[in-house]
């Protein structure tokens, strides 16, 4: 009976080897993809930070301008009484 199982064992060993090889290949590809993503992020991160700062600065400038304009309009309003 064990002679009849030899082809099955051989096939299973082949499948296990294929599975292990595929697993190892995917580990490498996933690792490299992660490295590529990190490299891209390192390139983009300063631009993102610059954009956030620019938006924050613009919001601050707009707030200052609006406050100044409100103060001027209130002075005009109070002078009209």
Secondary structure, DSSP 8 states (H G I E B T S, - for coil): -HHHHHHHHHHHHHHHHHHHHHHHHHHHHHHHHHHHHHHHHHHHHHHHHHHHHHHHHHHHHHHHHHHHHHHHHHHHHHHH-
